[in-house]
Every structure is written in structure tokens, then in C-alpha cells.
């Protein structure tokens, strides 16, 4: 607001000086002096405005990258809680783990909660930081995909494991591009320590995700999304 007011004052001063120049006669020494002063002030104002625009855009891009890393790490954590594997992975391994998700992999309550939180975080980033998000190509699309995970809040939501995996994979790929990370995925079969079982999800969530022992105790036999049982 202050910068806008200062810019408006300088613009008015510039216009007034040019008007005075034509009032006293542009061809006179006094008129020439006022014209030169007015145009000089206007030129300085334009230069400052352009520099300010570049600085503001850079600030928004930096903010967009901060949001991208925050969402990326949240996604990485959800995938690790759900599927296991090494806790610290590169984008190639992350994409490989997601590509190896099977339709029969269960999704426990705790994992569902993390997926919902990821969707909520993405929606809030779009709502509150839309200007920063729009400065980075691909970030808005990634967040729009991820915010659909918020529908898992409804326990009756008919969302398949495959659909969840596709959302995570497409979003992780877009985020990797935004952050300048590799997007060529590692074959899932080469990634060690993967275990999407209900018990393993509960253990990982308890050890590194929080929620207390009560939440872990509810994991066994309490998978939200599973493949249909044979014979059903």
C-alpha cells in the first residue's frame, strides 16, 4: 500500500511537471527543464516498477517451491507408511514404489487419515497460495489431483486402491518436474523392504507417524480399502 502510494505521488509529480512545461512553453528553457525532469521521474518510476515486479515474481516462485517441497514430503511420507521401502528415497524410488501398488493392497485407517490430510493440505495450498502456485508450471495440476484424496474422509467413498495409486503417481511426477527431480521411475521389484500389510502399516505409523498405541491397535483387521474377497 505504501509503495503504491509513493508510486502514485511520483506519477502525479511527473505529470504536473510536464503540464507546467507546456503551460510556460515547451520550447523555452524553463519548459525544456520541466519536461526533462518530468520524463526523468517517469522513467525512474517505470524502472522501479519493473524491478519490483521481478522481485515479487521471484518471491512468489520461491514460495511456490516451498509449497511443492512440503507437499512432496507429505506425499513421500504417506507412501512410506502405506507401502514401506526405504524411509529416505529419491524421486525415482518413490515413483517405483507407487507403480508397484497392487489392487489387493489394504489401506488402513491411519493411512487413510494421512491421505485425507494430504488432500486437505493440497486444497488449502490452492485456496490460500493460488498466486504462488500459478507461478510454477505443473504445480496447480498436481495439487488439484491430490485434493481429490479428501473424498476418502467419507468411509463409504468408493475409491479403489488403483485410483489412489494413480493420483499419487501422477502428482509425484508433476511435483518432481516442478522441483527439478528425476522422473524416471525405478522398477518396483528392485526396491527392498516393501510391505503393505496391515500390521506393517500400523507399525510404521506408530513408530514414525504418531497417533498413539490406540490407533495402532485398530489397524489389524480394519483395512478400509481392499480387493474383494474371493467367492464374494
Residue frames as a rotation matrix with the C-alpha (Angstrom) as fourth column:
UNK 1
0.568 0.823 0.000 0.00
0.823 -0.568 0.000 0.00
0.000 0.000 -1.000 0.00
UNK 2
0.483 -0.465 -0.742 2.79
0.131 -0.800 0.586 2.43
-0.866 -0.380 -0.326 0.93
UNK 3
-0.598 -0.765 0.241 4.75
0.324 0.045 0.945 1.61
-0.733 0.643 0.221 -2.23
UNK 4
-0.179 0.625 0.760 1.65
0.979 0.036 0.201 2.12
0.099 0.780 -0.618 -4.35
UNK 5
0.774 0.477 -0.416 1.03
0.555 -0.828 0.085 5.49
-0.304 -0.297 -0.905 -2.70
UNK 6
0.050 -0.857 -0.514 4.64
0.037 -0.512 0.858 6.60
-0.998 -0.062 0.006 -3.30
UNK 7
-0.674 -0.275 0.686 4.43
0.631 0.270 0.727 5.50
-0.385 0.923 -0.009 -6.93
UNK 8
0.291 0.872 0.393 1.19
0.953 -0.303 -0.034 7.44
0.089 0.384 -0.919 -7.38
UNK 9
0.668 -0.097 -0.738 2.79
0.256 -0.901 0.351 10.59
-0.699 -0.423 -0.577 -5.91
UNK 10
-0.418 -0.899 -0.128 5.77
0.091 -0.181 0.979 10.36
-0.904 0.398 0.158 -8.27
UNK 11
-0.467 0.319 0.825 3.45
0.880 0.261 0.397 9.79
-0.088 0.911 -0.403 -11.22
UNK 12
0.663 0.741 -0.106 1.43
0.739 -0.670 -0.063 12.87
-0.118 -0.037 -0.992 -10.29
UNK 13
0.332 -0.637 -0.696 4.62
0.043 -0.726 0.686 14.94
-0.942 -0.258 -0.214 -9.87
UNK 14
-0.652 -0.607 0.455 5.81
0.433 0.195 0.880 13.79
-0.623 0.771 0.135 -13.28
UNK 15
-0.066 0.726 0.684 2.51
0.990 -0.039 0.137 14.70
0.126 0.686 -0.716 -14.92
UNK 16
0.766 0.352 -0.538 2.42
0.491 -0.860 0.136 18.10
-0.415 -0.368 -0.832 -13.19
UNK 17
-0.093 -0.895 -0.436 5.97
0.083 -0.443 0.893 18.94
-0.992 0.047 0.115 -14.34
UNK 18
-0.703 -0.112 0.703 5.13
0.675 0.206 0.708 18.07
-0.225 0.972 -0.069 -17.96
UNK 19
0.348 0.907 0.235 1.92
0.933 -0.359 0.005 20.14
0.089 0.218 -0.972 -17.74
UNK 20
0.582 -0.212 -0.785 3.85
0.241 -0.877 0.416 23.13
-0.777 -0.431 -0.459 -16.37
UNK 21
-0.513 -0.850 0.121 6.37
0.329 -0.064 0.942 22.74
-0.793 0.523 0.312 -19.19
UNK 22
-0.480 0.396 0.783 3.67
0.856 0.014 0.518 23.04
0.194 0.918 -0.346 -21.84
UNK 23
0.595 0.729 -0.337 1.97
0.792 -0.603 0.094 25.82
-0.134 -0.323 -0.937 -19.88
UNK 24
0.412 -0.523 -0.746 5.11
0.024 -0.812 0.583 28.02
-0.911 -0.258 -0.322 -19.85
UNK 25
0.719 -0.147 -0.680 6.12
-0.694 -0.213 -0.688 26.89
-0.044 0.966 -0.255 -23.32
UNK 26
0.873 -0.338 0.351 7.89
0.256 0.931 0.260 23.68
-0.415 -0.137 0.899 -24.20
UNK 27
0.572 -0.670 0.473 10.42
0.608 -0.040 -0.793 25.50
0.550 0.741 0.384 -26.38
UNK 28
0.630 -0.339 0.699 11.51
-0.530 -0.845 0.068 27.81
0.567 -0.413 -0.712 -23.58
UNK 29
-0.452 -0.874 -0.175 14.49
-0.386 0.369 -0.846 26.93
0.804 -0.315 -0.504 -21.34
UNK 30
-0.566 0.305 0.766 12.16
-0.788 0.072 -0.612 26.63
-0.242 -0.950 0.199 -18.34
UNK 31
0.534 0.838 -0.113 9.75
-0.824 0.486 -0.292 24.42
-0.189 0.249 0.950 -20.28
UNK 32
0.314 -0.510 -0.801 12.56
-0.436 0.671 -0.599 22.18
0.843 0.537 -0.011 -21.50
UNK 33
-0.716 -0.607 0.344 13.84
-0.545 0.178 -0.820 21.83
0.436 -0.775 -0.458 -17.94
UNK 34
-0.214 0.724 0.656 10.42
-0.845 0.200 -0.495 20.80
-0.490 -0.661 0.569 -16.63
UNK 35
0.687 0.431 -0.584 9.91
-0.693 0.631 -0.349 18.31
0.218 0.645 0.733 -19.49
UNK 36
-0.113 -0.827 -0.551 13.27
-0.389 0.547 -0.741 16.72
0.914 0.131 -0.384 -18.79
UNK 37
-0.770 -0.139 0.622 12.52
-0.637 0.116 -0.763 16.48
0.034 -0.983 -0.178 -15.07
UNK 38
0.167 0.950 0.265 9.06
-0.896 0.258 -0.361 15.02
-0.411 -0.177 0.894 -15.69
UNK 39
0.667 0.053 -0.743 10.26
-0.540 0.721 -0.434 12.39
0.513 0.691 0.510 -18.15
UNK 40
-0.440 -0.886 -0.144 13.22
-0.454 0.358 -0.816 11.51
0.774 -0.294 -0.560 -15.91
UNK 41
-0.564 0.312 0.764 10.94
-0.765 0.149 -0.626 10.92
-0.309 -0.938 0.154 -12.92
UNK 42
0.556 0.821 -0.127 8.58
-0.798 0.484 -0.359 8.86
-0.233 0.301 0.925 -15.07
UNK 43
0.306 -0.535 -0.787 11.49
-0.502 0.612 -0.611 6.76
0.809 0.582 -0.082 -16.37
UNK 44
-0.753 -0.573 0.323 12.71
-0.544 0.267 -0.796 6.10
0.370 -0.775 -0.513 -12.83
UNK 45
-0.152 0.806 0.572 9.18
-0.859 0.179 -0.480 5.12
-0.489 -0.564 0.665 -11.84
UNK 46
0.701 0.396 -0.593 8.89
-0.676 0.632 -0.378 2.62
0.225 0.666 0.711 -14.71
UNK 47
-0.147 -0.860 -0.489 12.30
-0.444 0.499 -0.744 1.13
0.884 0.108 -0.455 -13.91
UNK 48
-0.760 -0.093 0.643 11.43
-0.649 0.156 -0.744 0.70
-0.031 -0.983 -0.179 -10.24
UNK 49
0.253 0.947 0.200 8.06
-0.878 0.312 -0.364 -0.86
-0.407 -0.084 0.909 -11.16
UNK 50
0.557 -0.103 -0.824 9.71
-0.554 0.694 -0.461 -3.41
0.619 0.713 0.330 -13.48
UNK 51
-0.552 -0.825 -0.120 12.36
-0.388 0.382 -0.839 -4.33
0.738 -0.417 -0.531 -10.90
UNK 52
-0.530 0.444 0.723 9.68
-0.794 0.042 -0.607 -4.61
-0.300 -0.895 0.330 -8.23
UNK 53
0.555 0.770 -0.315 7.65
-0.831 0.505 -0.231 -6.92
-0.019 0.391 0.920 -10.48
UNK 54
0.183 -0.575 -0.797 10.64
-0.358 0.716 -0.599 -9.22
0.915 0.396 -0.075 -11.00
UNK 55
-0.803 -0.491 0.338 11.39
-0.459 0.145 -0.877 -9.32
0.381 -0.859 -0.342 -7.27
UNK 56
-0.155 0.843 0.515 7.75
-0.896 0.099 -0.432 -10.08
-0.415 -0.529 0.740 -6.44
UNK 57
0.643 0.375 -0.667 7.59
-0.676 0.687 -0.266 -12.85
0.359 0.623 0.695 -9.04
UNK 58
-0.280 -0.826 -0.490 10.80
-0.291 0.559 -0.776 -14.37
0.915 -0.074 -0.396 -7.68
UNK 59
-0.744 0.061 0.665 9.36
-0.666 0.004 -0.746 -14.24
-0.048 -0.998 0.038 -4.17
UNK 60
0.316 0.942 0.113 6.20
-0.895 0.335 -0.295 -15.99
-0.315 -0.008 0.949 -5.32
UNK 61
0.458 -0.224 -0.860 8.21
-0.486 0.747 -0.453 -18.64
0.744 0.626 0.233 -7.16
UNK 62
-0.685 -0.728 0.028 10.29
-0.376 0.321 -0.869 -19.28
0.624 -0.606 -0.493 -4.04
UNK 63
-0.425 0.630 0.650 7.08
-0.806 0.062 -0.588 -19.61
-0.411 -0.774 0.481 -2.05
UNK 64
0.579 0.642 -0.502 5.72
-0.808 0.532 -0.252 -21.98
0.105 0.552 0.827 -4.68
UNK 65
-0.041 -0.676 -0.735 8.81
-0.338 0.702 -0.627 -24.17
0.940 0.223 -0.257 -4.37
UNK 66
-0.820 -0.189 0.541 8.45
-0.565 0.109 -0.818 -24.22
0.096 -0.976 -0.196 -0.59
UNK 67
0.124 0.950 0.287 4.87
-0.881 0.238 -0.408 -25.43
-0.456 -0.202 0.867 -1.01
UNK 68
0.507 0.026 -0.862 5.99
-0.663 0.650 -0.370 -28.00
0.551 0.759 0.347 -3.58
UNK 69
-0.549 -0.777 -0.308 8.60
-0.330 0.540 -0.774 -29.47
0.768 -0.323 -0.553 -1.22
UNK 70
-0.648 0.363 0.670 6.12
-0.709 0.035 -0.704 -29.51
-0.279 -0.931 0.235 1.65
UNK 71
0.476 0.873 -0.107 3.50
-0.837 0.412 -0.361 -31.39
-0.271 0.262 0.926 -0.40
UNK 72
0.263 -0.462 -0.847 6.14
-0.573 0.631 -0.522 -33.68
0.776 0.623 -0.099 -1.90
UNK 73
-0.784 -0.612 0.103 7.47
-0.422 0.405 -0.811 -34.71
0.454 -0.679 -0.576 1.52
UNK 74
-0.282 0.776 0.564 3.92
-0.798 0.136 -0.587 -35.25
-0.532 -0.616 0.581 2.79
UNK 75
0.639 0.483 -0.598 3.22
-0.755 0.543 -0.368 -37.48
0.147 0.687 0.712 -0.21
UNK 76
-0.168 -0.820 -0.548 6.51
-0.496 0.550 -0.672 -39.31
0.852 0.159 -0.499 0.33
UNK 77
-0.794 -0.116 0.597 5.59
-0.606 0.218 -0.765 -39.97
-0.042 -0.969 -0.243 3.96
UNK 78
0.227 0.953 0.201 2.13
-0.855 0.294 -0.427 -41.29
-0.466 -0.076 0.882 3.06
UNK 79
0.549 -0.067 -0.833 3.61
-0.618 0.638 -0.458 -43.68
0.562 0.767 0.309 0.51
UNK 80
-0.548 -0.820 -0.164 6.18
-0.454 0.456 -0.766 -44.94
0.703 -0.345 -0.622 3.01
UNK 81
-0.539 0.437 0.720 3.58
-0.731 0.182 -0.657 -45.52
-0.419 -0.881 0.221 5.73
UNK 82
0.499 0.854 -0.147 1.40
-0.789 0.378 -0.483 -47.35
-0.357 0.358 0.863 3.20
UNK 83
0.868 -0.104 -0.486 3.94
-0.307 0.656 -0.689 -49.35
0.391 0.747 0.537 1.19
UNK 84
0.741 -0.667 0.079 7.14
0.248 0.381 0.891 -49.41
-0.624 -0.640 0.448 3.19
UNK 85
0.615 -0.645 0.453 10.53
0.562 -0.045 -0.826 -49.49
0.553 0.763 0.336 1.48
UNK 86
-0.471 -0.837 -0.278 13.47
0.840 -0.329 -0.431 -47.28
0.269 -0.436 0.859 2.48
UNK 87
0.297 0.625 -0.722 12.39
0.819 -0.555 -0.143 -44.29
-0.490 -0.549 -0.677 4.54
UNK 88
0.160 -0.320 -0.934 14.60
-0.312 -0.914 0.260 -41.88
-0.937 0.250 -0.246 2.62
UNK 89
0.046 -0.064 0.997 14.17
0.789 0.615 0.003 -42.30
-0.613 0.786 0.079 -1.15
UNK 90
-0.864 -0.290 -0.411 14.79
-0.052 -0.761 0.647 -40.32
-0.500 0.581 0.642 -4.28
UNK 91
-0.106 0.884 -0.455 12.03
-0.811 -0.341 -0.474 -39.44
-0.575 0.319 0.753 -6.69
UNK 92
-0.347 -0.058 -0.936 12.89
-0.769 0.589 0.249 -42.44
0.537 0.806 -0.249 -8.91
UNK 93
-0.945 -0.027 -0.325 12.40
0.148 0.854 -0.500 -44.84
0.291 -0.520 -0.803 -5.99
UNK 94
-0.649 0.756 -0.087 9.26
-0.252 -0.321 -0.913 -43.05
-0.718 -0.571 0.399 -4.84
UNK 95
-0.025 0.636 -0.772 7.69
-0.988 -0.131 -0.076 -43.39
-0.149 0.761 0.631 -8.28
UNK 96
-0.577 -0.259 -0.775 8.82
-0.459 0.888 0.045 -47.01
0.676 0.381 -0.631 -8.42
UNK 97
-0.969 0.248 0.007 7.17
0.113 0.464 -0.878 -47.81
-0.221 -0.850 -0.478 -5.09
UNK 98
-0.291 0.917 -0.272 3.90
-0.573 -0.395 -0.718 -46.20
-0.766 -0.053 0.640 -6.20
UNK 99
-0.130 0.219 -0.967 3.97
-0.962 0.208 0.176 -48.04
0.239 0.953 0.183 -9.53
UNK 100
-0.796 -0.257 -0.547 4.21
-0.179 0.965 -0.193 -51.32
0.578 -0.055 -0.814 -7.62
UNK 101
-0.608 0.655 0.448 0.97
-0.646 -0.081 -0.759 -50.77
-0.461 -0.751 0.472 -5.67
UNK 102
-0.932 0.328 -0.151 -1.35
0.186 0.795 0.578 -53.73
0.309 0.511 -0.802 -6.16
UNK 103
-0.261 0.930 0.258 -5.13
-0.449 -0.354 0.821 -53.66
0.855 0.098 0.510 -6.16
UNK 104
0.408 0.409 -0.817 -5.08
0.410 0.717 0.564 -56.09
0.816 -0.565 0.125 -3.25
UNK 105
-0.686 -0.718 -0.115 -3.00
0.449 -0.294 -0.844 -53.76
0.572 -0.630 0.525 -1.02
UNK 106
0.250 0.814 -0.524 -5.04
0.948 -0.094 0.306 -52.73
0.200 -0.573 -0.795 2.05
UNK 107
-0.412 -0.279 0.868 -5.43
0.066 -0.959 -0.277 -49.12
0.909 -0.057 0.413 3.19
UNK 108
-0.377 0.226 -0.898 -5.73
0.897 0.329 -0.294 -48.85
0.229 -0.917 -0.326 6.95
UNK 109
0.697 0.693 -0.182 -7.48
0.714 -0.652 0.255 -46.14
0.058 -0.308 -0.950 8.92
UNK 110
0.338 -0.644 -0.687 -4.22
0.318 -0.608 0.727 -44.42
-0.886 -0.464 0.000 9.74
UNK 111
-0.691 -0.585 0.425 -3.09
0.565 -0.072 0.822 -44.47
-0.450 0.808 0.380 6.12
UNK 112
0.020 0.793 0.609 -6.48
0.926 -0.244 0.288 -43.19
0.377 0.558 -0.739 5.00
UNK 113
0.736 0.240 -0.633 -6.18
0.552 -0.754 0.355 -40.34
-0.392 -0.611 -0.688 7.52
UNK 114
-0.210 -0.900 -0.382 -2.78
0.270 -0.429 0.862 -39.39
-0.940 0.078 0.333 6.08
UNK 115
-0.640 0.055 0.766 -4.20
0.768 0.041 0.639 -39.49
0.004 0.998 -0.069 2.54
UNK 116
0.474 0.874 0.110 -7.08
0.849 -0.487 0.207 -37.25
0.235 -0.005 -0.972 3.60
UNK 117
0.516 -0.356 -0.779 -4.65
0.370 -0.727 0.578 -34.84
-0.772 -0.587 -0.244 5.27
UNK 118
-0.616 -0.757 0.217 -2.60
0.479 -0.142 0.866 -34.74
-0.625 0.638 0.450 2.08
UNK 119
-0.261 0.623 0.738 -5.74
0.893 -0.134 0.429 -33.86
0.366 0.771 -0.521 0.11
UNK 120
0.734 0.553 -0.394 -6.67
0.675 -0.663 0.325 -31.18
-0.081 -0.505 -0.859 2.63
UNK 121
0.069 -0.817 -0.573 -3.17
0.367 -0.513 0.776 -29.69
-0.928 -0.263 0.264 2.59
UNK 122
-0.725 -0.323 0.609 -3.26
0.660 -0.072 0.747 -29.53
-0.197 0.944 0.265 -1.20
UNK 123
0.180 0.882 0.436 -6.67
0.888 -0.336 0.314 -27.85
0.423 0.331 -0.843 -1.23
UNK 124
0.711 0.055 -0.701 -5.54
0.513 -0.722 0.464 -25.25
-0.481 -0.690 -0.541 1.31
UNK 125
-0.392 -0.908 -0.147 -2.44
0.451 -0.329 0.830 -24.50
-0.802 0.259 0.539 -0.77
UNK 126
-0.545 0.275 0.792 -4.66
0.793 -0.136 0.593 -23.88
0.271 0.952 -0.144 -3.80
UNK 127
0.499 0.866 0.018 -7.07
0.794 -0.466 0.390 -21.71
0.346 -0.181 -0.921 -1.83
UNK 128
0.799 -0.162 -0.579 -4.57
0.348 -0.660 0.666 -19.65
-0.489 -0.734 -0.471 0.17
UNK 129
-0.083 -0.945 -0.317 -1.50
-0.076 -0.311 0.947 -19.57
-0.994 0.103 -0.046 -2.06
UNK 130
0.629 0.464 0.623 -3.06
0.509 0.359 -0.782 -19.58
-0.587 0.810 -0.010 -5.52
UNK 131
0.910 -0.309 -0.276 -0.85
-0.411 -0.757 -0.509 -16.77
-0.052 0.577 -0.815 -6.82
UNK 132
-0.025 -0.969 0.246 2.35
-0.860 0.146 0.488 -18.52
-0.509 -0.199 -0.837 -5.76
UNK 133
0.017 0.103 0.995 1.11
0.132 0.986 -0.105 -21.87
-0.991 0.133 0.003 -7.08
UNK 134
0.864 0.460 0.203 0.35
0.255 -0.054 -0.965 -20.40
-0.433 0.886 -0.164 -10.51
UNK 135
0.560 -0.710 -0.428 3.97
-0.779 -0.626 0.019 -19.24
-0.281 0.323 -0.904 -10.99
UNK 136
-0.551 -0.768 0.327 5.25
-0.625 0.639 0.448 -22.82
-0.553 0.042 -0.832 -11.32
UNK 137
-0.083 0.506 -0.859 4.13
-0.930 0.270 0.249 -24.90
0.358 0.819 0.448 -14.30
UNK 138
-0.267 0.067 -0.961 2.53
-0.087 0.992 0.093 -28.18
0.960 0.108 -0.259 -13.25
UNK 139
-0.987 -0.160 -0.029 2.12
0.017 0.080 -0.997 -27.39
0.161 -0.984 -0.076 -9.55
UNK 140
-0.447 0.888 0.111 -1.53
-0.864 -0.396 -0.311 -26.40
-0.232 -0.234 0.944 -9.79
UNK 141
0.169 0.512 -0.842 -2.39
-0.719 0.649 0.249 -29.61
0.674 0.564 0.478 -11.66
UNK 142
-0.573 -0.464 -0.676 -0.59
0.107 0.775 -0.623 -31.73
0.812 -0.429 -0.395 -9.07
UNK 143
-0.966 0.216 0.144 -2.45
-0.200 -0.264 -0.944 -30.08
-0.166 -0.940 0.298 -6.20
UNK 144
-0.164 0.956 -0.241 -5.78
-0.986 -0.153 0.064 -30.40
0.024 0.248 0.968 -7.99
UNK 145
-0.013 0.093 -0.996 -5.20
-0.306 0.948 0.092 -34.15
0.952 0.305 0.016 -8.35
UNK 146
-0.778 -0.426 -0.461 -4.16
0.261 0.449 -0.855 -34.55
0.572 -0.785 -0.238 -4.73
UNK 147
-0.779 0.503 0.375 -7.05
-0.624 -0.563 -0.542 -32.59
-0.062 -0.656 0.752 -3.28
UNK 148
0.071 0.829 -0.554 -9.40
-0.727 0.424 0.540 -35.30
0.683 0.365 0.633 -4.58
UNK 149
-0.540 -0.319 -0.779 -7.96
0.240 0.829 -0.505 -37.57
0.807 -0.460 -0.371 -1.87
UNK 150
-0.871 0.258 0.418 -10.04
-0.491 -0.507 -0.709 -35.56
0.029 -0.822 0.569 0.58
UNK 151
0.057 0.949 -0.311 -13.04
-0.841 0.214 0.497 -37.63
0.538 0.233 0.810 -0.54
UNK 152
-0.289 -0.235 -0.928 -11.57
0.160 0.944 -0.288 -40.53
0.944 -0.232 -0.235 1.44
UNK 153
-0.846 0.045 0.532 -12.80
-0.502 -0.404 -0.764 -38.74
0.180 -0.914 0.364 4.55
UNK 154
0.230 0.968 0.101 -16.10
-0.972 0.233 -0.014 -40.49
-0.037 -0.095 0.995 3.89
UNK 155
-0.460 -0.473 0.752 -15.63
-0.563 0.810 0.165 -44.10
-0.687 -0.348 -0.638 4.95
UNK 156
0.286 0.656 0.699 -18.15
0.241 0.656 -0.715 -45.18
-0.927 0.373 0.030 2.35
UNK 157
0.332 -0.187 -0.924 -16.30
-0.769 -0.621 -0.150 -43.48
-0.546 0.761 -0.350 -0.51
UNK 158
0.802 0.014 0.597 -15.99
0.249 0.900 -0.357 -45.94
-0.543 0.435 0.719 -3.39
UNK 159
0.577 -0.717 -0.392 -12.37
-0.817 -0.503 -0.283 -45.18
0.005 0.483 -0.876 -4.25
UNK 160
0.956 -0.227 -0.187 -10.24
0.191 0.963 -0.189 -48.04
0.223 0.145 0.964 -5.49
UNK 161
0.482 -0.866 -0.136 -6.65
0.311 0.024 0.950 -48.67
-0.819 -0.500 0.281 -4.47
UNK 162
-0.107 -0.524 0.845 -5.63
0.976 0.105 0.189 -48.37
-0.188 0.845 0.500 -8.13
UNK 163
0.563 0.392 0.728 -7.23
0.565 -0.825 0.008 -44.92
0.604 0.406 -0.686 -8.36
UNK 164
0.949 -0.270 -0.163 -5.43
-0.008 -0.536 0.844 -43.73
-0.315 -0.800 -0.511 -5.24
UNK 165
0.152 -0.950 0.274 -2.13
0.570 0.311 0.761 -45.02
-0.807 0.040 0.589 -6.65
UNK 166
0.052 -0.085 0.995 -2.73
0.971 -0.228 -0.070 -43.26
0.233 0.970 0.071 -9.99
UNK 167
0.901 0.293 0.320 -3.41
0.208 -0.939 0.274 -39.96
0.381 -0.181 -0.907 -8.22
UNK 168
0.732 -0.672 -0.113 -0.22
0.003 -0.162 0.987 -40.32
-0.681 -0.723 -0.117 -6.16
UNK 169
0.019 -0.775 0.631 1.88
0.806 0.386 0.449 -41.31
-0.592 0.500 0.632 -9.16
UNK 170
0.282 0.128 0.951 0.73
0.826 -0.536 -0.173 -38.50
0.488 0.834 -0.257 -11.46
UNK 171
0.973 0.114 0.202 1.09
0.000 -0.870 0.494 -35.92
0.232 -0.480 -0.846 -8.68
UNK 172
0.564 -0.826 0.002 4.52
0.210 0.145 0.967 -37.17
-0.799 -0.544 0.255 -7.62
UNK 173
0.003 -0.540 0.841 5.69
0.983 0.155 0.095 -36.99
-0.182 0.827 0.532 -11.25
UNK 174
0.547 0.265 0.794 4.46
0.505 -0.861 -0.060 -33.41
0.668 0.433 -0.605 -11.62
UNK 175
0.982 -0.188 0.003 5.98
-0.107 -0.547 0.830 -32.35
-0.155 -0.816 -0.557 -8.32
UNK 176
0.309 -0.918 0.250 9.30
0.611 0.393 0.688 -33.93
-0.729 -0.060 0.682 -9.28
UNK 177
0.075 -0.236 0.969 9.31
0.937 -0.317 -0.149 -31.90
0.342 0.919 0.198 -12.51
UNK 178
0.841 0.295 0.454 8.50
0.151 -0.933 0.328 -28.70
0.520 -0.207 -0.829 -10.62
UNK 179
0.859 -0.496 0.125 11.37
-0.253 -0.200 0.947 -29.36
-0.444 -0.845 -0.297 -8.21
UNK 180
0.377 -0.748 -0.546 13.84
-0.888 -0.126 -0.442 -30.43
0.261 0.652 -0.712 -10.88
UNK 181
-0.159 -0.373 0.914 13.98
-0.646 0.740 0.189 -34.02
-0.747 -0.560 -0.358 -9.65
UNK 182
-0.931 -0.227 -0.285 14.28
-0.364 0.584 0.726 -37.12
0.002 0.780 -0.626 -11.86
UNK 183
-0.006 0.997 0.081 11.00
-0.917 0.027 -0.399 -38.55
-0.400 -0.077 0.913 -13.16
UNK 184
-0.041 -0.063 -0.997 12.26
-0.625 0.781 -0.024 -41.89
0.780 0.622 -0.072 -14.49
UNK 185
0.568 0.397 0.721 10.93
-0.823 0.268 0.501 -44.45
0.005 -0.878 0.479 -12.04
UNK 186
-0.631 -0.768 0.109 12.92
-0.776 0.623 -0.102 -47.32
0.010 -0.149 -0.989 -10.63
UNK 187
-0.227 0.561 -0.796 11.42
-0.247 0.758 0.604 -50.80
0.942 0.333 -0.034 -11.17
UNK 188
0.428 0.506 0.749 9.34
-0.821 -0.129 0.556 -51.66
0.377 -0.853 0.360 -8.12
UNK 189
0.921 -0.029 -0.388 10.88
0.101 0.981 0.166 -55.13
0.376 -0.192 0.907 -7.92
UNK 190
0.015 -1.000 -0.025 14.30
0.467 0.029 -0.884 -53.64
0.884 0.001 0.467 -7.15
UNK 191
-0.155 -0.016 0.988 13.11
-0.620 -0.776 -0.110 -51.73
0.769 -0.630 0.111 -4.07
UNK 192
-0.585 -0.191 -0.788 13.70
0.350 0.817 -0.458 -53.56
0.731 -0.544 -0.411 -0.80
UNK 193
-0.937 0.136 -0.321 11.71
0.311 -0.088 -0.946 -53.64
-0.157 -0.987 0.040 2.45
UNK 194
-0.592 0.806 0.011 8.33
-0.654 -0.489 0.577 -53.11
0.471 0.334 0.817 0.82
UNK 195
-0.829 0.402 -0.388 5.49
0.526 0.796 -0.299 -54.44
0.188 -0.452 -0.872 2.97
UNK 196
-0.676 0.616 0.404 1.97
-0.448 -0.779 0.439 -53.01
0.585 0.116 0.802 2.60
UNK 197
-0.376 0.557 -0.740 0.41
0.603 0.754 0.261 -55.42
0.704 -0.348 -0.619 5.08
UNK 198
0.595 0.710 0.378 -1.98
0.112 -0.539 0.835 -54.07
0.796 -0.454 -0.400 7.69
UNK 199
0.780 -0.323 -0.536 0.41
0.609 0.197 0.768 -54.93
-0.142 -0.926 0.350 10.50
UNK 200
-0.251 -0.952 0.173 3.39
0.967 -0.237 0.095 -53.26
-0.050 0.191 0.980 8.81
UNK 201
-0.124 0.289 0.949 1.41
0.358 -0.879 0.314 -50.10
0.925 0.379 0.006 8.10
UNK 202
0.856 0.517 -0.006 0.35
0.162 -0.256 0.953 -49.92
0.491 -0.816 -0.303 11.73
UNK 203
0.481 -0.753 -0.449 3.92
0.822 0.208 0.531 -50.40
-0.307 -0.624 0.719 12.95
UNK 204
-0.455 -0.664 0.594 5.32
0.832 -0.554 0.017 -47.73
0.318 0.502 0.804 10.64
UNK 205
0.178 0.604 0.777 2.59
0.176 -0.797 0.578 -45.30
0.968 0.034 -0.248 11.60
UNK 206
0.932 0.177 -0.318 3.13
0.323 0.001 0.947 -45.91
0.168 -0.984 -0.056 15.30
UNK 207
0.230 -0.942 -0.244 6.93
0.916 0.125 0.380 -45.65
-0.328 -0.311 0.892 15.07
UNK 208
-0.750 -0.659 0.055 7.12
0.613 -0.662 0.431 -42.59
-0.247 0.357 0.901 12.83
UNK 209
-0.516 0.601 0.610 3.64
0.397 -0.464 0.792 -41.25
0.759 0.651 0.001 12.19
UNK 210
-0.901 0.212 0.380 2.23
-0.432 -0.537 -0.725 -40.70
0.050 -0.817 0.575 15.68
UNK 211
-0.145 0.954 -0.264 -1.28
-0.556 0.143 0.819 -41.38
0.819 0.265 0.509 16.78
UNK 212
-0.210 0.016 0.977 -0.58
-0.968 0.138 -0.211 -43.42
-0.138 -0.990 -0.014 19.89
UNK 213
-0.950 -0.242 0.196 -0.98
-0.238 0.970 0.045 -47.10
-0.201 -0.004 -0.980 20.63
UNK 214
-0.179 0.961 0.211 -4.76
-0.043 0.206 -0.978 -46.91
-0.983 -0.184 0.005 20.46
UNK 215
0.392 0.310 -0.866 -4.63
-0.814 -0.322 -0.484 -46.04
-0.429 0.895 0.126 16.78
UNK 216
-0.533 -0.669 -0.518 -2.23
-0.822 0.554 0.130 -48.87
0.200 0.495 -0.846 16.05
UNK 217
-0.812 0.229 0.537 -4.37
-0.138 0.819 -0.557 -51.33
-0.568 -0.526 -0.633 17.89
UNK 218
0.226 0.969 -0.104 -7.22
-0.290 -0.035 -0.956 -50.62
-0.930 0.246 0.273 15.49
UNK 219
-0.234 -0.380 -0.895 -5.20
-0.930 -0.180 0.320 -51.44
-0.283 0.907 -0.311 12.37
UNK 220
-0.962 -0.242 0.127 -5.42
-0.200 0.941 0.273 -55.20
-0.186 0.237 -0.954 12.38
UNK 221
-0.577 0.766 0.284 -8.49
0.796 0.605 -0.014 -56.38
-0.183 0.218 -0.959 10.52
UNK 222
0.291 0.685 -0.668 -9.55
0.504 -0.703 -0.502 -52.78
-0.813 -0.190 -0.550 9.92
UNK 223
-0.808 -0.571 0.145 -8.43
0.394 -0.341 0.854 -52.06
-0.438 0.747 0.500 6.35
UNK 224
-0.166 0.764 -0.624 -10.64
-0.295 -0.642 -0.707 -49.50
-0.941 0.067 0.332 4.65
UNK 225
0.502 0.269 -0.822 -9.97
-0.844 -0.053 -0.533 -50.34
-0.187 0.962 0.201 1.00
UNK 226
-0.416 -0.603 0.681 -9.23
-0.362 0.796 0.484 -53.88
-0.834 -0.045 -0.550 -0.04
UNK 227
-0.739 0.174 -0.650 -9.74
-0.588 0.305 0.750 -56.06
0.329 0.936 -0.123 -3.08
UNK 228
0.340 0.931 0.135 -12.97
-0.913 0.292 0.285 -58.09
0.226 -0.220 0.949 -3.00
UNK 229
-0.300 -0.434 0.850 -12.57
-0.677 0.724 0.131 -61.39
-0.672 -0.536 -0.511 -1.24
UNK 230
-0.852 -0.042 -0.521 -12.60
-0.435 0.610 0.662 -64.49
0.290 0.791 -0.539 -3.36
UNK 231
-0.727 0.628 -0.277 -16.04
0.629 0.771 0.098 -66.04
0.275 -0.102 -0.956 -3.59
UNK 232
-0.452 0.568 -0.688 -17.81
0.375 -0.579 -0.724 -62.79
-0.809 -0.585 0.049 -2.61
